[in-house]
Amino acid sequence: MSISKIQILGIDPGLASLGWGVVEQDGARLVYKAHGCLSTKADMPPAARLAYIRDQLLLIVSQYQPQHVAMEGLFFSRNVSSAFQVAEVRGVIRLSFYDAGLQVAEYLPNAVKQAAAGSANAGKADVQNFVKLLLGLQAIPKPDHAADALAVAICHAFHQGGVSAALAKPR
């Protein structure tokens, strides 16, 4: 019995910088496919920033055809205005993927750290290094938001079951 390959799109939401990363779950292996960051400028009208994010996400879906989408959950922020902006972006993300026929799984930052580095208390550098090692990459993915998005995709793959860190392979 063969297990089909599953494309997983991970998202690290943000208004100024939204990280994305695609991994393929091939049985018990994870294979790196792509990553990037969508950036908007603060001087753009808020609706234009959100529309740009929507349009770019739909292009990514069209190009990589993910079957699963996972997003890092919102955690409490002391900066209320930043938290509201990220909440708006998360709404656009959910709507964009709903329109594309995809459901979005959500993982809190501690769950992502646990899956991607083995500890809920792992630091950003630990997570990024593990992403690099697990996916067999030559360097840590840049920018940081893209590395975080790949960690979210890895977290989703682990929660789906069947993935072993020892079996990750480069693309």
Secondary structure as UniProt FT lines:
FT   STRAND          5..12
FT   STRAND          17..26
FT   TURN            27..28
FT   STRAND          29..39
FT   TURN            42..43
FT   HELIX           46..64
FT   STRAND          68..72
FT   HELIX           80..99
FT   TURN            100..101
FT   STRAND          104..107
FT   HELIX           109..117
FT   TURN            120..121
FT   HELIX           124..134
FT   TURN            135..136
FT   HELIX           144..160
FT   HELIX           165..167
//
